[in-house]
Amino acid sequence: MIFGKPGSGKSTLALKLSQSTGIPVYHLDRYFFTDNWAERDYQEFLQDQKNIVDKEEWIIDGNSTKSLDIRYRRAELVIYLNYPRSTCFFRLMKR
């Protein structure tokens, strides 16, 4: 489980870990938002997370703190990326 500030490198780290371990990666933004970044029904989003963490192996990146406990209870490893805001802001602008 990887979480941290926007622009901290969560998705990049998740992809690299997935490539090196073969463990599937799930990006929460892809489940939270629909087309044009519209928010999905929150209960559906929660159910998606429950379905993911019920799998044998997973890497999840995302910041949904309201549902952190769903992931945290099943995680074997938690990585929190805590870079300075200026670094994260620079990375966001670079996108």
N, C-alpha and C positions, 0 to 999 in steps of 0.2 A: 504494500500500500504506500503510495507516494502522494504527499500533499505539501502545499506551500503557497506562497504568494503568486499571483498571476505574473508570468514572465520569469519565474525562478528556474524553469527547465524541467518541470515535471514530465511533460510528454516526451521530451528528448531522452531523458533518463529511462523512462518506462520502455521506450522503443529499443534502446540499447540493451537493457536488461532482458527484454523479450528475445531479441536476436541472439544473445549469448547463451540463454538458458533454454529457449524453446517454449517457455511458458507464455500462454496467450495474454495479450495486453488489452485492457478495456479503458477507454478514455471517457470519463463521466460526462464531459461536454456533449459527446455524441448521443448520450441517452437523455440528457436534461433539455437539450434544445432540438427543435425541429427545423425545417427549412427557414432561412432568413433569420436565424437565431431567436425564434419564438419559443417561449418556455412550454414544455409539455405538461400534461397533467401530473401533479406531484406524486400522487399515489402510484401511477404507472412507473414513474421514475424510481420510487422506492422498491417496487416489486422487481424491476429490472436489476437493481443492485442485489436484492436478496437472491435472485436467480444466479447471478454471477458468483457471489461468494459461496453458494452451495456447490460450485464446481470444485473438482479436486485441486486444481492449480489456477492461479490468476495473478495478474499484476494490474492494479487499478490506480490510475492517476486522476486527481481532481480535488476540488476544494469544498465540496458540499459538506459544510460543517454540521448542518442540521441532521444529516444522515451518517455522520462519522462513525457512530456506534455500530452500525450495520457492518461496516467494513472492519472496524477495529477489533471486534469480537472474534473474527475469523482469521485475522492477519497473523502470519508467522513473523513478518518483518515490517516495521513501519519506518519510513524515511520522510523526514520533514526537511524541506529545503528552505532555509532561512537566510536568504541573501538580503543585502541592504536594498531599501526601496529604490534608490537611484539606479542600481544595477538592474533590477527588475523592470523599471520604467524604460531604461535604455533598450532592453531586450524587446519590450512590447513595441516600442517605436520602430525597431529594426524589422519587425514582421511586416 
